[in-house]
């Protein structure tokens, strides 16, 4: 029974990591780049939701929608300011510029709210559901439901909309996409915006679970999301989902016995997976030409 309890907890936190990992993977899949501002975008979007709730007294659901919109805008701004001007440079250059944008975003938030921990209102309510002896927190149920709905809607967006088709085309062949008349620059901006929105949703669910929001919350989620994306096969959205769930389950099942070393043991196991399959669980094997 204890294992099942930890499994449910692992799936809950793993779904948050999956959302963040998919935000990573969509950018990497389209451009082969890593957006190092991702963690600070999700943190800033969560703070926007916090500000809308506390300062304007908006309903928490409306405030969260405002935070997601802020994530969209911040993702688009990062692409416009830090990525597009250096897109044709060496791959390390746009990665470093996104890192710089992340630091700018963090400093702006710190100027307003400081570096302390602030209470975040739970939109799931307190209490537990008793399911066959399992004590499942309401926040965990809401997190799983919201994460699943978000992932399903995003998959449908990519498959059935014109913008989703453009994103998939750019990811497959950017030059061919230009020749087909697809607005590549606008599509790349949408990729970063979508990644920012997914990250903020993950940040909101994380803040809802802990019932706090703080300046440094973006980094641990960034680290776990990045690891999940790599393990699943970075650039593969299904792999990012699987990687996030695996990481969450490992944390919950191994963590209680590991104490303060829970992250180290979880990452050790993930490294073991990568040693067996370096491209990730669902990553494509690349053949080298000799």
C-alpha positions as CSV (number, residue, x, y, z in Angstrom):
1,X,0.0,0.0,0.0
2,X,2.9,2.3,0.8
3,X,4.4,1.7,-2.6
4,X,1.1,2.6,-4.3
5,X,0.9,5.8,-2.3
6,X,4.4,6.8,-3.4
7,X,3.6,5.8,-7.0
8,X,0.6,8.2,-7.0
9,X,2.8,10.9,-5.6
10,X,5.4,10.2,-8.2
11,X,3.0,10.4,-11.1
12,X,1.8,13.7,-9.7
13,X,5.2,15.4,-9.5
14,X,6.2,13.6,-12.7
15,X,3.4,15.1,-14.7
16,X,4.7,18.5,-13.7
17,X,8.2,17.6,-14.9
18,X,6.7,16.3,-18.1
19,X,5.1,19.6,-18.9
20,X,8.4,21.4,-18.4
21,X,10.2,18.7,-20.4
22,X,7.8,19.1,-23.3
23,X,8.4,22.9,-23.2
24,X,12.1,22.1,-23.6
25,X,11.6,19.4,-26.3
26,X,9.4,21.5,-28.6
27,X,12.2,24.2,-28.8
28,X,14.9,21.6,-29.3
29,X,12.9,19.6,-31.8
30,X,12.3,22.7,-33.9
31,X,15.7,24.4,-33.7
32,X,18.1,22.1,-32.0
33,X,18.5,24.7,-29.2
34,X,18.0,24.6,-25.4
35,X,16.1,27.5,-23.9
36,X,17.9,28.2,-20.6
37,X,15.4,31.0,-19.8
38,X,12.7,28.3,-19.5
39,X,12.9,28.0,-15.7
40,X,12.8,31.8,-15.1
41,X,9.9,32.2,-17.5
42,X,7.8,29.6,-15.6
43,X,8.8,31.3,-12.3
44,X,7.9,34.8,-13.6
45,X,4.5,33.5,-14.9
46,X,3.7,32.0,-11.6
47,X,4.6,35.3,-9.9
48,X,2.3,37.1,-12.3
49,X,-0.6,34.8,-11.3
50,X,0.3,35.5,-7.6
51,X,0.3,39.2,-8.2
52,X,-3.1,39.2,-10.1
53,X,-4.6,37.2,-7.2
54,X,-3.2,39.2,-4.3
55,X,-3.1,42.8,-5.8
56,X,-6.1,42.8,-8.1
57,X,-8.2,40.3,-6.0
58,X,-9.0,38.3,-9.1
59,X,-10.3,34.7,-8.8
60,X,-7.4,32.3,-8.6
61,X,-8.4,30.6,-11.9
62,X,-8.4,33.9,-13.8
63,X,-5.1,34.8,-12.2
64,X,-3.6,31.5,-13.4
65,X,-4.8,32.2,-16.9
66,X,-3.1,35.6,-16.7
67,X,0.1,33.9,-15.6
68,X,-0.1,31.5,-18.6
69,X,-0.6,34.4,-20.9
70,X,2.5,36.1,-19.3
71,X,4.4,32.9,-20.1
72,X,3.3,33.1,-23.7
73,X,4.5,36.7,-24.0
74,X,7.8,36.1,-22.2
75,X,8.6,33.1,-24.4
76,X,7.9,35.3,-27.5
77,X,10.0,38.1,-26.1
78,X,12.9,35.8,-25.4
79,X,12.8,34.5,-29.0
80,X,12.5,38.0,-30.5
81,X,15.3,39.6,-28.4
82,X,17.7,36.8,-27.5
83,X,17.3,34.1,-30.2
84,X,16.3,35.6,-33.6
85,X,19.2,38.0,-33.9
86,X,21.8,35.2,-33.3
87,X,19.9,32.3,-34.8
88,X,22.5,31.7,-37.6
89,X,25.4,31.9,-35.2
90,X,27.0,28.9,-33.5
91,X,24.6,26.9,-31.4
92,X,26.2,28.0,-28.1
93,X,25.5,31.7,-28.8
94,X,21.6,31.6,-28.7
95,X,21.9,29.3,-25.7
96,X,24.0,31.8,-23.8
97,X,21.7,34.7,-24.8
98,X,18.6,32.8,-23.4
99,X,20.6,32.3,-20.2
100,X,21.2,36.0,-20.0
101,X,17.5,36.7,-20.6
102,X,16.6,34.3,-17.8
103,X,18.9,36.3,-15.4
104,X,17.2,39.5,-16.5
105,X,13.8,38.1,-15.9
106,X,14.8,36.8,-12.5
107,X,16.3,40.2,-11.4
108,X,13.2,42.0,-12.4
109,X,11.0,39.7,-10.3
110,X,13.5,40.0,-7.4
111,X,13.3,43.8,-7.5
112,X,9.5,43.6,-7.0
113,X,9.1,40.6,-4.6
114,X,12.5,40.0,-3.2
115,X,14.1,36.5,-2.7
116,X,11.8,35.3,0.1
117,X,9.1,32.6,0.1
118,X,5.5,33.8,-0.3
119,X,2.3,31.8,0.3
120,X,0.6,30.7,-2.9
121,X,-3.1,30.1,-2.7
122,X,-4.1,26.6,-3.5
123,X,-6.7,26.3,-6.3
124,X,-7.3,22.7,-5.4
125,X,-8.3,23.1,-1.8
126,X,-7.1,21.1,1.1
127,X,-8.0,17.6,2.2
128,X,-7.6,14.1,0.8
129,X,-9.6,11.5,-1.1
130,X,-9.6,8.0,0.3
131,X,-9.4,5.5,-2.5
132,X,-9.2,1.9,-1.4
133,X,-7.1,3.0,1.6
134,X,-4.9,5.4,-0.4
135,X,-4.8,8.9,0.9
136,X,-4.7,11.0,-2.3
137,X,-4.4,14.8,-1.8
138,X,-6.9,17.0,-3.7
139,X,-3.9,19.0,-5.0
140,X,-2.5,15.7,-6.5
141,X,-5.8,14.9,-8.3
142,X,-6.0,18.4,-9.7
143,X,-2.4,18.3,-10.8
144,X,-2.8,15.0,-12.7
145,X,-6.1,16.1,-14.3
146,X,-4.8,19.5,-15.4
147,X,-1.5,18.0,-16.7
148,X,-3.3,15.3,-18.7
149,X,-5.8,17.7,-20.2
150,X,-3.0,20.1,-21.1
151,X,-0.9,17.4,-22.8
152,X,-3.9,16.1,-24.7
153,X,-4.9,19.6,-25.9
154,X,-1.3,20.4,-26.9
155,X,-1.0,17.2,-28.9
156,X,-4.3,18.0,-30.6
157,X,-3.0,21.6,-31.3
158,X,0.1,20.2,-33.0
159,X,-1.8,17.7,-35.0
160,X,-4.9,19.5,-36.1
161,X,-4.2,23.2,-36.4
162,X,-2.4,25.2,-39.1
163,X,0.1,26.5,-36.6
164,X,0.8,23.0,-35.3
165,X,1.4,21.8,-38.9
166,X,3.8,24.8,-39.4
167,X,5.7,23.9,-36.2
168,X,6.0,20.3,-37.3
169,X,7.2,21.3,-40.7
170,X,9.8,23.7,-39.4
171,X,11.0,21.0,-37.0
172,X,11.4,18.6,-40.0
173,X,13.1,20.9,-42.5
174,X,13.3,24.7,-42.0
175,X,14.5,25.4,-45.6
176,X,11.6,23.4,-47.1
177,X,9.2,25.2,-44.8
178,X,10.3,28.5,-46.2
179,X,9.9,27.3,-49.7
180,X,6.4,26.2,-48.9
181,X,5.5,29.7,-47.8
182,X,5.4,29.0,-44.1
183,X,6.2,32.1,-42.0
184,X,9.2,30.5,-40.3
185,X,10.1,33.5,-38.0
186,X,6.5,33.7,-36.7
187,X,6.4,29.9,-36.3
188,X,9.6,29.9,-34.3
189,X,8.2,32.6,-32.0
190,X,5.1,30.4,-31.5
191,X,7.4,27.6,-30.5
192,X,9.0,29.6,-27.8
193,X,5.6,31.0,-26.7
194,X,4.1,27.6,-26.5
195,X,7.1,26.3,-24.5
196,X,6.7,29.3,-22.1
197,X,3.0,28.6,-21.6
198,X,3.6,24.9,-20.9
199,X,6.4,25.8,-18.4
200,X,4.1,28.3,-16.5
201,X,1.4,25.6,-16.3
202,X,4.0,23.3,-14.7
203,X,5.1,26.1,-12.4
204,X,1.6,26.9,-11.3
205,X,0.9,23.2,-10.5
206,X,4.2,23.0,-8.6
207,X,3.3,26.1,-6.6
208,X,-0.1,24.7,-5.9
209,X,1.4,21.5,-4.6
210,X,3.8,23.3,-2.3
211,X,1.5,26.2,-1.6
212,X,4.4,28.6,-1.9
213,X,6.1,30.7,-4.6
214,X,9.7,31.8,-4.5
215,X,12.4,33.3,-6.7
216,X,14.5,30.2,-7.1
217,X,11.7,27.8,-7.9
218,X,12.5,27.8,-11.6
219,X,15.9,26.2,-11.3
220,X,15.0,22.9,-9.7
221,X,12.1,22.4,-12.1
222,X,14.3,23.5,-14.9
223,X,16.9,20.8,-13.9
224,X,14.3,18.1,-13.6
225,X,12.5,19.0,-16.8
226,X,15.8,19.1,-18.7
227,X,16.8,15.7,-17.3
228,X,13.4,14.2,-18.2
229,X,13.6,15.6,-21.7
230,X,17.1,14.0,-22.2
231,X,16.1,10.6,-20.8
232,X,13.0,10.5,-22.9
233,X,14.9,11.6,-26.0
234,X,15.2,15.3,-26.3
235,X,13.1,16.7,-29.1
236,X,10.6,13.8,-28.8
237,X,7.4,15.0,-27.0
238,X,6.2,11.5,-26.1
239,X,9.7,10.8,-24.7
240,X,9.5,13.9,-22.6
241,X,6.3,12.8,-21.1
242,X,7.6,9.3,-20.3
243,X,10.9,10.8,-19.0
244,X,9.0,13.2,-16.7
245,X,6.9,10.4,-15.2
246,X,9.9,8.1,-14.7
247,X,11.8,10.9,-12.9
248,X,8.8,11.6,-10.7
249,X,8.2,8.0,-9.8
250,X,11.9,7.5,-9.0
251,X,11.9,10.5,-6.7
252,X,8.9,9.3,-4.8
253,X,9.8,5.6,-4.5
254,X,13.6,5.9,-4.0
255,X,13.5,9.3,-2.2
256,X,12.0,8.4,1.2
257,X,14.9,5.9,1.8
258,X,17.5,8.2,0.4
259,X,16.8,11.2,2.5
260,X,18.8,14.2,1.4
261,X,20.4,12.1,-1.4
262,X,17.1,11.5,-3.2
263,X,18.0,13.7,-6.1
264,X,21.5,12.1,-6.5
265,X,20.1,8.5,-6.5
266,X,17.3,9.4,-9.0
267,X,19.8,11.1,-11.3
268,X,22.2,8.1,-10.9
269,X,19.4,5.8,-12.1
270,X,18.7,8.1,-15.0
271,X,22.4,8.2,-16.0
272,X,22.2,4.4,-16.0
273,X,19.3,4.5,-18.5
274,X,21.4,6.9,-20.7
275,X,24.4,4.6,-20.6
276,X,22.2,1.8,-22.0
277,X,20.5,4.1,-24.6
278,X,22.4,7.4,-25.0
279,X,19.8,8.9,-27.4
280,X,17.1,8.5,-24.7
281,X,14.2,6.1,-24.5
282,X,12.4,7.3,-27.6
283,X,15.3,9.3,-29.2
284,X,16.3,8.4,-32.7
285,X,19.6,6.6,-33.1
286,X,22.0,8.6,-35.2
287,X,24.3,6.7,-37.6
288,X,27.8,8.2,-38.0
289,X,29.4,8.3,-41.4
290,X,33.0,7.1,-41.5
